[in-house]
Amino acid sequence: MLWDDLLALGAGALAGAFLTSRVRARPRSDGSAETPPERFEPDSRFEQLLRSLTVGIVTLDGHGYITSLNAAASAIFDLGGRPVLGKAIIEAIPSYDLDRRVRDALNGHPSRGAIPLNARQYERFLTVTTLPIDGAEGAIVIASDETRLHELEQTRRDFISNVSHELRTPLSSINLMIETILETGGEPEAIELFLPQIKREVDRMVHLVEDLLDLSRSETGRLRLRREDVDLYSVASNILKTFQPRANQLGVSLNLEGATTRVDGDPDRLAQVLVNLIDNALRHTPPGGAVSVEVISAADSATLTVRDTGAGIPYNDLPHIFERFYVVDRSRARGSTGTGLGLAIVKQIVEAHGGTVTADSEFGLGASFTCVFPVARPAAVRTLRLQ
């Protein structure tokens, strides 16, 4: 923000200097003196400045008509190359907030603030400074696109809210169960009933913290893959064996198809991919359903697919399914819905191996997750990083 502020101040000062030097004045009727400036013309030096700046600059005459703008302004205000010179600001940029600020600047009152702008594809958030031009009738608009910063701030708020919620729920349960044990004087029946539940809640919090640490390491580049020659089918077989008792308890059949498929990867991280995908599938598959894992080898790639016959993923949720803490309607999941971090971790691990992961679903007919890994080892060692 400091850099944008400096750019805005510098652009405003130079604009005032350049434009003032080009002001046209009217002689008085008696020819003895000059009246205040009537209008201005952009100086060639100012035009060069406009082109070099990364912030958007729009100059207006005393009536609020656009006299010049740079390429950055055209992009920021999503003008799409439309001819706007000579048009009123409200006609070129349909924002009543911006029009009000321009009118204030024309009346000698500068302002700076954030305004939303409904672009053709999505809503954008701009920081706009409007300045009157000293010694001339006119104003200058300086704009910077803060959409990405706004999105990051919203992500930060969502992250804090989600972590707080995920920790508060098990902590509240643990607190209530411990109070019950204390109120009963430590009766064996109460201890036998509540201690296993307390252990499950603690395990849930430990799992959440471990997931958060994995994502933190991936952001900072501290989580590296320990590559070796791995049989992906063998890894899948071992993981399915650990899930078989849970699948039996849920009444869900668990199947593995494929053959030996060798990839260059980290066996522990590949196992984590399978654990997260199978866990997700079991949580969304009703009794009598099935979860299948398929491992296929091709000439230059290996494909891992996990399918379920659960409720499926709504079409509008599919683009967000790999986002951190994104959870599709909790009411459709059985029991615990997880933390919403599992699929985000899957995506990062697969991409760190040089692969891709996609999700497909027809609502009501289950979902499938497909991971494609290159068979050959990439030339450079990859590091897990969040996008």
C-alpha positions in Angstrom: 0.0 0.0 0.0 2.9 2.4 0.7 4.2 2.1 -2.8 0.7 2.8 -4.3 0.4 5.8 -2.0 3.8 7.2 -3.2 2.8 6.6 -6.8 -0.5 8.4 -6.3 1.2 11.4 -4.6 3.9 11.5 -7.3 1.4 11.2 -10.1 -0.8 13.9 -8.6 2.0 16.3 -8.1 3.4 15.8 -11.6 0.0 16.0 -13.1 -0.7 19.3 -11.4 2.7 20.7 -12.5 2.4 19.5 -16.1 -1.2 20.4 -16.6 -0.9 23.8 -14.9 1.9 24.6 -17.3 -0.4 24.0 -20.2 -3.4 25.9 -19.0 -5.0 28.2 -21.5 -6.0 31.6 -20.0 -8.5 34.1 -21.3 -7.6 37.8 -21.5 -9.9 40.2 -19.7 -12.1 42.4 -21.9 -9.9 45.4 -21.3 -6.8 43.4 -22.1 -5.1 44.4 -18.9 -5.1 41.1 -17.1 -6.1 37.5 -17.3 -9.0 35.6 -15.9 -8.6 32.3 -14.0 -7.7 29.3 -16.2 -10.6 27.9 -18.2 -9.2 24.5 -19.4 -6.0 22.5 -19.7 -4.2 20.4 -22.3 -2.1 17.4 -21.4 1.7 18.0 -21.7 3.7 15.5 -23.7 5.8 14.8 -20.6 2.7 14.0 -18.7 1.5 11.7 -21.5 4.8 9.8 -21.2 4.4 9.6 -17.4 0.9 8.2 -17.9 2.1 5.4 -20.1 4.9 4.3 -17.7 2.7 4.1 -14.6 1.2 0.8 -13.3 -1.6 2.6 -11.5 -4.5 3.9 -13.5 -4.6 7.6 -14.3 -7.6 9.5 -15.7 -7.7 13.3 -16.2 -10.9 15.2 -16.6 -11.7 18.8 -17.6 -13.8 21.2 -15.5 -17.1 19.6 -16.7 -16.1 16.1 -15.7 -15.3 14.9 -19.2 -12.3 12.5 -19.8 -9.4 14.2 -21.5 -6.8 11.4 -21.1 -6.1 8.0 -19.6 -3.4 5.5 -19.6 -3.4 1.8 -20.5 -3.4 0.8 -16.8 -6.6 2.8 -16.3 -8.3 1.1 -19.3 -7.4 -2.3 -17.8 -8.4 -1.4 -14.2 -11.7 0.0 -15.1 -12.3 -2.8 -17.6 -12.9 -0.4 -20.5 -12.0 -3.0 -23.1 -10.5 -0.5 -25.6 -13.8 1.4 -25.9 -13.4 5.1 -26.9 -14.1 7.1 -23.8 -12.2 10.4 -24.5 -14.7 13.3 -24.3 -17.3 11.3 -22.3 -18.5 12.0 -18.8 -16.9 9.8 -16.2 -20.3 8.2 -15.3 -20.9 7.3 -18.9 -17.5 5.6 -19.3 -17.3 4.0 -15.9 -20.7 3.2 -14.4 -20.0 3.9 -10.8 -22.0 6.4 -8.8 -19.4 6.3 -6.0 -16.6 7.3 -8.5 -18.8 10.0 -10.1 -19.5 11.5 -6.7 -15.8 11.5 -5.8 -15.0 13.2 -9.1 -17.6 15.9 -8.5 -16.2 16.5 -5.1 -12.7 16.9 -6.6 -14.0 19.3 -9.3 -15.3 21.4 -6.4 -11.9 21.4 -4.7 -12.3 18.5 -2.3 -9.9 15.6 -2.7 -10.8 12.1 -1.5 -9.4 8.6 -1.3 -11.2 5.4 -0.7 -12.2 1.9 -1.8 -15.0 1.4 -4.4 -16.4 -1.9 -5.8 -16.6 -2.2 -9.6 -18.8 -4.7 -11.3 -16.7 -5.8 -14.2 -17.9 -8.1 -17.0 -16.6 -11.3 -15.4 -16.4 -10.6 -11.7 -16.6 -7.9 -9.0 -13.4 -6.0 -8.5 -12.2 -3.8 -5.6 -10.4 -0.6 -6.4 -8.6 2.1 -4.3 -9.3 5.4 -5.9 -7.8 8.8 -5.2 -9.5 11.9 -6.7 -7.6 15.2 -6.7 -8.4 18.7 -8.0 -5.8 20.1 -10.2 -4.3 23.3 -8.7 -4.5 26.3 -11.0 -6.8 24.6 -13.5 -10.3 23.5 -13.8 -10.2 19.8 -13.8 -9.5 16.7 -11.7 -7.3 13.6 -11.8 -8.3 10.1 -10.8 -5.7 7.6 -9.6 -6.8 4.0 -9.3 -5.2 0.8 -8.3 -6.7 -2.7 -8.4 -6.9 -4.2 -4.9 -9.0 -7.2 -5.8 -6.2 -9.7 -5.1 -5.4 -8.0 -1.8 -9.1 -8.1 -0.9 -9.3 -11.8 -1.8 -6.3 -12.6 0.4 -7.8 -10.6 3.3 -11.1 -12.5 2.9 -9.1 -15.8 2.8 -7.3 -14.8 6.0 -10.6 -14.0 7.8 -12.2 -17.3 6.5 -9.1 -19.2 7.7 -9.2 -17.8 11.2 -13.0 -18.4 11.4 -12.7 -22.0 10.1 -9.8 -22.9 12.4 -11.6 -21.4 15.4 -14.8 -23.3 14.6 -12.9 -26.6 14.0 -11.1 -26.3 17.3 -14.0 -24.9 19.4 -16.4 -27.8 18.6 -14.2 -30.7 19.9 -12.9 -28.5 22.8 -16.5 -27.8 23.9 -17.3 -31.6 23.7 -14.2 -32.5 25.7 -15.0 -29.8 28.3 -18.6 -31.1 28.7 -17.5 -34.7 29.1 -14.8 -33.9 31.6 -17.3 -31.9 33.7 -19.7 -34.8 33.6 -17.0 -37.2 34.9 -16.1 -34.8 37.7 -19.8 -34.3 38.7 -20.2 -38.1 39.0 -17.2 -38.3 41.2 -15.2 -40.3 38.6 -17.7 -43.2 38.4 -16.3 -46.1 36.3 -19.4 -46.1 34.1 -18.9 -42.4 33.2 -15.2 -42.9 32.6 -15.8 -45.9 30.4 -18.4 -44.0 28.4 -16.6 -40.7 27.9 -12.8 -41.4 27.8 -13.0 -43.1 24.3 -15.0 -40.1 23.0 -12.5 -37.7 24.5 -9.7 -39.6 22.8 -11.5 -39.3 19.4 -11.9 -35.6 19.8 -8.3 -35.2 20.8 -7.2 -37.3 17.8 -9.4 -35.0 15.6 -7.6 -31.9 16.9 -4.2 -33.5 16.4 -5.2 -34.4 12.8 -6.3 -30.8 12.2 -3.0 -29.4 13.5 -1.0 -31.8 11.5 -2.9 -30.8 8.3 -2.3 -27.1 9.1 1.4 -27.8 9.6 1.6 -29.6 6.2 -0.1 -26.7 4.5 2.2 -24.2 6.3 5.3 -26.1 5.3 4.0 -26.2 1.7 3.6 -22.5 1.7 7.1 -21.8 3.0 8.7 -24.5 0.8 9.9 -26.6 3.7 8.1 -29.8 2.8 10.2 -31.7 0.3 9.5 -35.0 -1.4 11.7 -38.0 -0.6 11.6 -39.6 -4.0 12.2 -43.2 -4.8 10.8 -45.9 -7.2 7.3 -46.6 -5.9 4.7 -49.2 -6.8 1.5 -47.1 -6.7 -0.7 -50.2 -6.8 1.1 -51.7 -3.8 0.7 -48.4 -1.8 -3.0 -48.4 -2.6 -3.4 -52.1 -1.6 -1.8 -51.4 1.8 -4.0 -48.3 2.5 -7.2 -50.2 1.5 -6.3 -52.9 4.1 -6.2 -50.3 6.8 -9.7 -48.9 5.8 -11.3 -52.3 5.4 -12.6 -52.6 9.0 -14.1 -49.1 8.8 -15.7 -49.9 5.5 -17.2 -53.2 6.9 -18.6 -51.2 9.8 -20.2 -48.7 7.5 -21.6 -51.4 5.2 -19.6 -50.1 2.2 -17.7 -52.3 -0.2 -14.1 -51.4 -0.8 -12.5 -52.6 -4.1 -9.1 -52.2 -5.8 -8.4 -52.7 -9.5 -5.3 -52.4 -11.6 -1.8 -53.7 -11.7 1.8 -52.9 -10.7 2.4 -49.2 -11.6 5.7 -47.7 -10.9 6.2 -44.0 -10.4 9.0 -41.8 -9.0 7.6 -40.3 -5.9 7.4 -40.1 -2.1 5.7 -43.2 -0.8 4.5 -41.5 2.4 3.0 -38.6 0.6 1.4 -40.8 -2.0 -0.1 -42.8 0.9 -1.4 -39.6 2.3 -3.2 -38.9 -1.0 -4.9 -42.2 -0.9 -5.8 -41.9 2.8 -7.5 -38.5 2.2 -9.3 -39.6 -0.9 -10.6 -42.9 0.6 -11.6 -41.2 3.8 -13.5 -38.6 1.9 -15.3 -41.2 -0.2 -16.3 -43.3 2.9 -17.7 -40.3 4.6 -20.0 -39.6 1.7 -21.1 -43.1 0.7 -24.3 -44.6 2.2 -24.6 -48.2 3.5 -24.8 -50.6 0.5 -22.6 -48.3 -1.6 -19.1 -48.9 -2.9 -15.8 -47.2 -3.0 -13.4 -48.3 -5.7 -9.7 -47.5 -6.3 -8.2 -48.0 -9.7 -4.5 -47.8 -10.6 -3.7 -47.7 -14.3 -0.3 -47.5 -16.0 0.3 -45.9 -19.4 3.5 -45.3 -21.4 4.2 -41.9 -19.8 1.8 -41.6 -16.9 0.2 -43.4 -14.0 -3.5 -42.8 -13.2 -5.0 -43.2 -9.7 -8.8 -42.9 -9.5 -11.0 -43.1 -6.4 -14.7 -43.4 -7.1 -17.7 -43.6 -4.8 -21.5 -44.1 -5.1 -22.4 -41.4 -2.7 -24.5 -38.3 -3.0 -22.1 -36.6 -5.4 -20.9 -33.0 -5.6 -23.2 -30.2 -6.8 -22.1 -28.6 -10.0 -21.5 -25.2 -8.4 -19.3 -26.7 -5.7 -16.9 -28.6 -8.1 -14.7 -25.6 -8.9 -14.1 -25.0 -5.2 -13.7 -28.6 -4.0 -9.8 -28.3 -3.6 -9.9 -25.0 -1.7 -8.8 -25.0 1.9 -11.7 -25.5 4.4 -14.2 -25.9 1.7 -16.8 -28.4 2.7 -19.8 -29.4 0.6 -23.1 -29.4 2.5 -22.3 -31.0 5.8 -25.8 -32.6 6.1 -24.9 -35.0 3.3 -21.9 -36.5 5.1 -22.2 -39.3 7.7 -20.7 -38.5 11.0 -17.7 -36.2 11.0 -17.2 -34.1 7.9 -13.5 -33.6 8.4 -11.7 -30.3 8.4 -12.0 -29.4 4.8 -8.2 -29.6 4.4 -7.8 -33.1 3.0 -8.5 -32.4 -0.7 -6.4 -29.2 -0.6 -3.5 -31.3 0.7 -4.2 -33.9 -2.0 -3.9 -31.2 -4.7 -0.6 -29.9 -3.4 1.0 -33.3 -3.1 -0.1 -34.4 -6.6 1.1 -31.2 -8.2 4.4 -31.4 -6.3 4.9 -34.8 -8.1 4.4 -33.0 -11.4 0.9 -34.4 -11.7 -2.7 -33.2 -11.9 -5.9 -33.9 -10.0 -9.4 -33.4 -11.1 -12.9 -34.1 -9.6 -15.9 -35.2 -11.6 -19.4 -35.8 -10.3 -23.0 -36.2 -11.4 -25.1 -35.0 -8.5 -26.8 -38.0 -6.8 -24.6 -40.5 -8.6 -21.3 -40.3 -6.7 -18.0 -38.6 -7.4 -14.6 -39.6 -8.7 -11.2 -38.1 -8.1 -8.5 -38.7 -10.7 -4.8 -38.2 -10.1 -2.4 -38.4 -13.0 1.3 -38.7 -12.3 4.2 -38.7 -14.8 6.2 -41.9 -14.8 9.5 -40.3 -15.5 11.1 -38.2 -12.8 11.0 -34.4 -13.4 14.4 -32.8 -14.0 14.1 -30.6 -10.9 13.1 -31.5 -7.4 9.7 -30.0 -6.8 8.6 -28.4 -3.6 5.1 -28.3 -2.2 3.7 -24.8 -2.5 0.2 -23.4 -2.3 -1.0 -21.4 -5.3 
